[in-house]
Amino acid sequence: MDGVPKMLALAAGGTIARALAAAARLGIADLLAAGPLSSGELAKRTESHPEALDVLLGTLALAGVLRREADGAYRLTDDAAVLRSDHPDSLRNTVMLIAETYDDAFRALATTVRTGESAFFEVFGRSLYEHLTASPEEERVFDASMAELCRPVADQLASVYDFSGVRTVVDVGGGDGTMLGRVLDAHPTLRGVCVDRPSVCERARRRPRPAGDRISFEPADIFTEIPAGAGRYLIKNVLHDWPMERQVRALTVIRRAMAGNPTARLLAIEPMLEAELAAPHVLSQMVICESGTRGIAEADMRRLLATAGFTPLSVVPLTGGQYLFECVPAPEPAAG
């Protein structure tokens, strides 16, 4: 956007985001994986309006997502390879989630700024998770996005954490089981239980299961009750989606499930949002999640764990700004 005033270029960012999401939903990157194609050919394969698609592709070329060749055909740039559905680090669904559902909520950003209340509720009339439960396609994209984002963290957790002596891991809010499945794949003696909303578990059961029959899916309200008796309880990127009262409630339910097992541990993984660079992330949480949701810094996390009755044993930095807190229930105060 050379020559465009900076403020106008920033304001037009939503056009690029929506164009990117449209290309992801049409599968443009998959079609270009084998090499350049003309806009006409892409229009045929995607059943799109030729002129409109050509303008979309031209917009993405200006943004550096595609490159237009001398003959007019379009080629996928190296940076945009992650839009392919078969890429090992695919972000196709994450792009659609951010630039479609989340962007829709930003229509009411002014509400959040004026009142501190969730813009998502203002736009949709219900919370994010209520909306997902009622919108199967958006829920599918959300689950697939969470799987995309968790893969590198799951692989790192599987390699850096010592699971020896552990028989069962419960993943609280574990989505389609990608996180837990990758941990189980690296540790063949482990079994796992993935706990999430009923619709998520039902869809996960219908797909080929990671780790085969060593993983099961159990629908539950994670703020009420989860399976007891496991050696490790894993909760990744769930806490920062909720205000503190709900965070404490979820952790309290986990602590109750760990009761009676002195070797049980909580593995809590969250991004620590410490710097000014985290402001866009925190703003997104305030807009999209329930009212009262904020980013978590390390000091916040330690206070949260203490409030919920946990003591951290170690804090280990992981990829992508994530941190692993290994915790045990805090000892009960001495009587008298």
N, C-alpha and C positions, 0 to 999 in steps of 0.2 A: 504493500500500500504506500509506495513512495509518493511523496507530494501531498498526501492526505494529512490534514492537521491531526496532531496526536490525539486530541480528545475525540475526534470523529472516528479515528482508527480504533480507539478503545471501545467506543459505543457500538461499533460494527462487529465487535468480537462475537456477539451472539449469533450473527449470520454465519460466521465460520463454524461455530460450534454446532449449529443445527445442520449445516451442510455436511459436516463430518459425521454426525449421527445418521443422516439420511444415507450417506455412502456406506456406512457400516451396516445399516439395516438392509440395503440392497445387495450387500455382498460384493461390492466393487473390488475390494482388495483380493478376495478369493479369485475373482475372474481375471485379475491382472497378475496373478502369481506366476503364470507361465510366460508372461511377456506382454508388451504393449498391445492395446486394442483401440480401435477408433471409437468415437462416441456413438456412431451409428450402430456398431456391433454391440457395444455395451447396452445401448437402448433396446436392441432386440433381445438380448439375453436376460435383461431385467424387466422386460415388458414396460418400458418407460417411454415418456414423450421425448422424442429425439432432441428437439430444440431445448427443452427444459433441462434434460440431463446434460447436454453439452455446456450449458451455462453453469450448472452445478459443478461439473468437472473443471471448468475454467476457474471457478471460484477456489476450488481446492488446489489447483495448480498455483494460483497466486499465493496461497497460504503455505506452499511447500509440501503439501501432502502428495500431490501428483506432479509429474513433469511432462510437459507437452513436447513431443518429438517434432522433428522437422516436417514429417509427413502428416502431422496433425493428430497422430495417435497418442494415447496417454499411457504413461509408465508409472508404476508405484515407486515412490522413493524409499530409500532404506529405512528412514525413520518411521514410515507408515506401514512397514511390514507387520507390525503388531496388530494391525486391523484385520489381518487374515485370521479366520477361525481356527486354522490348523497350526498357527504359530505357537511354539512352546511358551512364549510369554504374551499370548494374545490378550489384548485389551478391548476387543470388539464390543463386548457387552457392557463393559465399564463406560466406554464412550457413549453408548446409547443411553445408559442410565443417567449419566451426568448431564448430557445435552438434551435429554427429553424430559423424563419425570422430574429430575431435580431442577432443571431450568424452568419448568412450568411453575414450580413453587416460588421461584424468585420473582414472579410477577407481583407478589405481595411483600417484597423485601421491605418496602416502606413501613409496613405494619410491624415487622420485627424491629426495625430501627426506632420507631416511635414508642412501641409498647414493650418490647422484649419478648413478645409472644411468637409462637411458631407461625411462619408464613405458610407452611404446608397446610396446616389446618384451615387457614383463611381461604386458601385456594380450593382445596378438595373437600372441606367440611368434615374431615376425619384425619386421624394420625397416619403417619407413613405406613406402619404395619397393618393397620386396618384397611388402608387403601390397597396394599399389596394383596392381602387375602381376598379382596373383592375384585381384583384385576389380574387374572391368571397370566396374561402375557407380560405385564409389567413385573409380576412376581418372578416369572421365569428369568427375565433379564436381570433382575436384582440378584437372584441366587447365582446365576452364571457369573455376574460381575464379582460377587464376593469370592467365588471360587478362583477367578482369575487373579484377584489381589492377594489371595492367601497362599498361592503355590510356592513362591520363593521363601516365604516365612516358614511354611510347613517343612520344606526341605531342609532349611537351616535348623529348625527346632529338632528335627529327627536326627541331625548329625551332631549337634552340640549338647543335647540334653541326655543324661544317662537314664535310660528306662530299664536298666537291668533290675530284676527282682519285682518289676511291676507286671501285674497280670491284666488289669483292665483300666482303660482310660475313658472317661465320660467327657465329651465335647459339648459344652453348654452353649446353645445357639449356634450349632455347627453347620447349619445350612444343608447343602447336598452331600456332605461327608468328604469333600475334597481334602480339607485340612487333616482330618482324622485318618482318612484312607492313606495319605502319603506317609504319615507317621507309622501306621501299621505296616505298610509295604516295606519300610526300612527296618522294622522290628517284627519278624515273623511269629514270635511267641505272644505278642500282644493281642488282646481283643478290645473292641471299642464299641461304645454306645453314643450315637449322635442324637442329641435332643434339640428339637425345634418345633415350630408351629405345625399343626396337623397337616395342612396343605403342602408344606415343604417336605415333610417326611413321606407323605403318600407319593409325591412325585419322585423323590429320591429312590424309593423302593422299586419303582417301575423301570429305573435305569440300571445298566450293568453296575454292580456295586464295586467300589474300590475295596481292595483287600478281601473280596469274596464274602464268604459267610462269617468272617471274623468281625464284621461290622454290622450293627443293627441300628434301626432308626426308631426312636421312641418319642411320640408326640407328647408335649407337656408344656405347661405354663411355667417358664423358668423363674417366675417371681413367686411361685407357690410351692412346687415340689419337683425334685429331680431324682433319678435313681441313686440309691445309697450303696455304700460298700465298695466303691472303686478305689484303686490305689492312687490315681491321679485324676484331677478335675481340671479341664482346660477350658478357658474362656478367652476368646480372642476378638478384639475390636467390637465387643458388645457393650461394654460399660459406657464408652463415650457417646453412645447413641441415646443415653437417658439422663435425666436430672439426678442429682445426688440421692434423693430419697429412694428412687428405683434402683440405683446402683447398689446401695446398701442392702436393699431387699434381696436382690439377686445373689449377692455375696453371702448373705445370711442363710439363704436356702442351700447354697453350696456347703457352707460350714456345717449346717445341720446334717447334710448327707454324709459328711466325713466323720461324724461323731462315732466313737467306738473303734476307730481304726487309727492307732497312733502313728502309723507309717504313711498315712495319706497326705498328699500335698496338693495345693492349688497352684496351677500354672496360669497366671494372668498375663496376657499380652496386649499391650496398648501402645499407640504412638504417643510419645511425650512431646507436647506442643509448647515449647519453651520460648521460642524467639518470635520477633515481629513477623518473620516469614510465615508463621503459622496462622496469621490473621485470616486469610481467605478460607482456610480449613475450618477455623472456629466459626466464621460467619456462616459457612454452609451448614454446619451443625445447628446453629441457632435458627436458621431458616427452615431446615428440613425435619429436624427431630422434634421431640416434645418440648414444650415451653420449659425453660429452665436449664436446658442442656448447654454445656460449655465444654471447651477443650480441657484436657487433663495434662498438667505438668507433673513432674516427678513428686514435688512436695504435695500436690493435690492427691496423687495416687497413694502416697504413704498415709495421708490423713484418712482417705477413704478406707484403705485396708484396716487401719487401726479402729475406725468407727465400726466396721463390720466384724471386728474380732479376729483379725489376722496379723501375723508377724512375718515380714519378709525375711527369708534366709539369704537370698541373693538377688541381684538385679543384673541382667545380662543384656547388653545392646544387641539387637538383631538387625537385619537388613531393612531398608526403607524407613528408618527412624522409629522402628518398633523396639519395645523393651519387654523382656521376659522377667516377671516377678515370680519367683518360687516362694511360696508362703506356707506356713502352718497355722493352725488355730492358736490364738494367744492363750496362755494359761489363764484359768479362772482365778479371780482374786481370792486370796486366802480368807477363810471364814473368820469373823471376829476381828 
